[in-house]
Amino acid sequence: MHTNTTLLFNPQLFTISLSQGLFLRMGHELFLWTVPFFFMITGFLLLGASKPLNYSTAIKKYVFRIFFALLLFSVPFAVLKLYGETHTVSCVGVIRAFVGNDSLSHLWYLYALIGLYLIAPILKIAVQRMENNSILAFLALSFVFCFLFPMISNISGYNIAFRMPLSYSVFYFIAGFYCRRLFECGRVNNKICGVVVAVSAAVIVLLVYFGAYRCVSDDYACPLIAVMSVSLFLFFLNLNMTVNEKWGRRLWVVDRLCFTVYLIHPVFIQLAYRKLNCVPIGSCHWIGATIIAFVVFSVLSYFFAVVLTKIPLLKRVLA
């Protein structure tokens, strides 16, 4: 997604044709489920665990780790960005960049995650005492107020003032817990989930092709993305897959690197596109070049993730 969006959302830097715009936009829209997945996995694991979660544990085990990761990565990025734009660096400027997430924009997820960790102890007590129907009712109301009403307002041009004071991250957070409940009760139908995902993807492709994607699918708080994300999450959750112990260990090693990959991958994208002017859409075989660029960014990110997680100071935060 970031391989595409860096090109798509910076028209002042990169000139793209109509066909390239369609390709890049589809690559963005079809992978908008990824961030909701992060929130749902967190809700699945954190809210669904049988072990109690108090504020001491939430802050010491979860919040501090994410906060230190932000310090370790956003501050150097902020320094580089400030120096590149103004050729001067000040403590006040770095602090403002850190507080306002003005270094690398993808780090916004960590700021949101800290907020979720801080309300997780209360949410966990609430949802674990609620029946499935009550959780479903809450999610349905959240969907209507936080997803559906804004979409209707956007399409119709008439403002709907009714709002629920919640963000989409909370919706996905609790949805992850509810998906766990459904899975444990054996109430997940993969055929239905698969059909919903396929239809959602087809609608997204059509919307992008006809230039109407902003109506229902342009960000994480859109109904179509929510339906697709939850259905795909349930589909993967109920997928009957087994791996032997050898491959299980390998997958676990890769899994432990993913957080670091998330933190550093935009560095290689920005370096290639902005500094080295190595832009895949400039090639005559730009579709293949874009796919190759994605593979190169992934390999570099995982390689440097291995290096960074070997450093004792960073290992406790990253691994």
Sequence and secondary structure as in RCSB ss.txt:
>XXXX:A:sequence
MHTNTTLLFNPQLFTISLSQGLFLRMGHELFLWTVPFFFMITGFLLLGASKPLNYSTAIKKYVFRIFFALLLFSV
PFAVLKLYGETHTVSCVGVIRAFVGNDSLSHLWYLYALIGLYLIAPILKIAVQRMENNSILAFLALSFVFCFLFP
MISNISGYNIAFRMPLSYSVFYFIAGFYCRRLFECGRVNNKICGVVVAVSAAVIVLLVYFGAYRCVSDDYACPLI
AVMSVSLFLFFLNLNMTVNEKWGRRLWVVDRLCFTVYLIHPVFIQLAYRKLNCVPIGSCHWIGATIIAFVVFSVL
SYFFAVVLTKIPLLKRVLA
>XXXX:A:secstr
 HHHHHHHT TTT    HHHHHHHHHHHHTTTTHHHHHHHHHHHHHTT SS   HHHIIIIIIHHHHHHHHHHHH
HHHHHHHHHHHS   HHHHHHHHHTT S GGGHHHHHHHHHHHHHHHHHHHHHHS HHHHHHHHHHHHIIIIIHH
HHHHHHS       S  HHHHHHHHHHHHHHHHHTT   HHHHHHHHHHHHHHHHHHHHTT GGGT SSTTSHHH
HHHHHHHHHHHHT      HHHHHHHHHHHHHHHHHHHHHHHHHHIIIIIS   GGGSTTHHHHHHHHHHHHHHH
HHHHHHHHTTSHHHHHHH 
